[in-house]
Amino acid sequence: MAYVQVNAANGKEVRRWCDGCGTLLLGGRCSICGSPGREFEINSPGDIRPCMGDSVGILEGLLEEAFGTAAPIENKSVFFNKVPGEDRTDEVVARGQVIAETGNTGISSGPHLHYEVIHKGVPVNPINYFNRNMTPEEYERLMENMRETNFEKL
């Protein structure tokens, strides 16, 4: 049975993540290294499951389409958590935090990605977190995609 703490006041559930092993903890300690891990919150109902098979490729494709790279999930354990009240929408969990939402909601014509970086409580441009391992050509392509989608005006 997974260690679950419910924060009913804001519809969140607490899970545990092992930074050393890069994975979700299903008990009080990591079964690989014995670490107690650290807590992070996901939305209730906490229907968290691994991102596997075709889902990995779809998520990588959405990140590459939006930002020109799949760097946030490369070589990482990634999990999905069902978002309550939304049709076919999931939170994307990597590095022990919710990094995005993906789904096919509203009037969209297919799966899409909602990705936001919040630093010290303030939303910041995600581009600042993608360019560490990019070639100049990849960076230029990413910046061009960003200009075309109007992200600079958000």
Secondary structure, DSSP 8 states (H G I E B T S, - for coil): ----EEETTTTEEEEEEETTTTEEESSSS-TTT----EEEEEETT--EEE--THHHHHHHHHHHHHHS--TTTTTS-EEEEE-TTSTTEEEEEETTEEEEEEE--TT-SS-EEEE-EEETTEEE-GGGGTGGG--HHHHHHHHHHHHHTTGGG-
